[in-house]
């Protein structure tokens, strides 16, 4: 049954498809990918240049984690046992993500934070992160992305300490630490 449900959108997309749409469909290899616009010259809504060559800018491990939604090996990250005072930034675009004040040892193997930088109570409108539903872990979860460059950072779980009760489980390779100026 699901095989037929997946083919129905493909039939509708290809029947009324323009040459641009057909090109995108064959390049991506998915029936669900279609162009958002047909005008050329429109820029990305995010702040980074969409022509950025992430493979040149990032190390291979950083690229796999941030751009391909990978996960570093547990207990291997450089920031797991790091307790210097300062700010953790996005390795891709340098946006401030987490303060060292919200970092704690969760014992899970990845750096953990109570809340994102710029969060006030439960309001994350000034934070540099966005949440996205994610089922890749085998159950319903929440992925954390950088708001400015869409880099995959990690996941958030509801087993954290007070006051938020949340645990932001973040990959070290997605972070760049900047110590507080003295």
N, C-alpha and C positions, 0 to 999 in steps of 0.2 A: 504494500500500500504506500509506504513512504517513498518508494522508488518512483511511483507515478506522481506523487505530490511535488517532488523535486523537479520533475520534467515539465509540469504545467507552466510555472513562471518562465522557464527557458523558451517554451513555444511562444508565449506572448511577447517576450522580449525580442525574439529573433524575427517575428512576423512584421512588426512595425519598426524594426531597427533601421537606423540610418547607417551609412558606411562607417561613421565614427564609432557608433555603438558596436558594430560587428567587430571592428578592429580591437576595441577594448576588451570585448568578450573573449576573443581568441588569444590575446596577449596574456590576460590574467588566468584563463583556463577555468573560469567560473561563470555559471549562468546568472549569478546574482550581482555581478559587478557591472555597473552601468555608469556612464558619465553623468556628473552632476550638472554640468553646463556644457553648452556647445560653443560659447564665445571664447576666443583665445585671449590671453593677456590677463585673465583674472588671477589674483594672488590668493595664497592660502590665508585662512582666517587666523592662523597661529602666527606667532612672531618670528619664527625661524624661516629662513629662505628654503622653500620646498625643493630647491635644486642642490641642497647640501648633500655632499657625498659622505654619508655617515661612516662608510667603511674606511675612508681615508682619515676621518677625524677621530675615530674611536679605535681602541684596541680590539682585537678579535673577540675577546670575552665580553667587553662592554657592548659591542655591536650585537652579539647574540642575545644578551639579556635585555638591553634597552629597545632595540629595534625589532627583534624577532620573538620577544616575550619569553626569553629563557630564564633559567634560575641558576644561580651559582651554587656550588657544592656547599652543603651546610658546614658550619664551623671553619670555613676557609677564608672568609672575608676580612679584609684589612681593618674594617671599622667595627667588627664584632666586639672586641674588648678595648675599644677606644673611648676614653673618658675626658679628653681635653675640652675646655670650654670654647664654644664657637658655634658655627652654623654649617649644616650639611646642605650642599647645593647639588643641582642636577648636573651630571657629568656632560650632558649634551649641550645644554643652553645656559648653564650657570644660574638658573633661578633658585632662590633660597627655598628650601623644602622643609627642613626639620632643625629645630634648635637642639643643642646638646642638653639643655635643661629638661627636655621631654624624653630623652633617651633612658632606657633601663635594660637590665639583663633579664630576658624572658626565658633563657635556657633553651631556645628553639634552634639556635645555630645561625641566626641572622640578626643584624642590628634591629632593635625594636624601639618604637617610639609611642608615647601616649597620645600625641596629637600632632598635626601638621603645623608648621610655622604660619602665623597669620590667622589661626582659628580662634574665634571668641565663642566660648561655650560650645554650641553645636554648629555655629555658623562658619562655614568654610569658604564663603564668597571672596575673602581676601587671601586665602591660601593659594599656593601654587600647585595644588594637586586637584585632580578630578577622580571620581569613583566611577567604575564601569562594571556591570554584572559580568561574571566570568564563571564558566562551568568546566574549565580545563582541568581543574584539580579533582574531578570525579564527583563533585557536589557543587551546589550553588555557592558561589563565593563572590568577593568583591575585589577587583583589580584596582591598583592605584597607578595613575599616570601623571606625568608632568603636564600641567595645564598649558604650558607655553610651547612645548615641542613634541608632545604625545609620546614621550619615552616611557616604557614600562619600568616601573620602580619596584613593585612587589604587590603584596595583598594586605588587606585589613581584615582582622578577625575580632569577634566580640568576646574575647577572653582576656582582655587587658585589665590593668589596674585602675583604681579610681583616679581622677573623677570621671573620666570618659568611658571606662570599661572597654576600650578598644585597644588592639595591638596592631600597630602598623609594622609589618614584617617586610623590611626593605633589603634589597640586594646591595652589598657594599660597592660592587662595581658600577652601580648606577649613581653613586654619590661622589662628591668631591668636597672634602672638609676644608673650611677656612677658619683658622683660630681667631678668637676675639682679640681685637687690637687692645694693647695695654696702655 
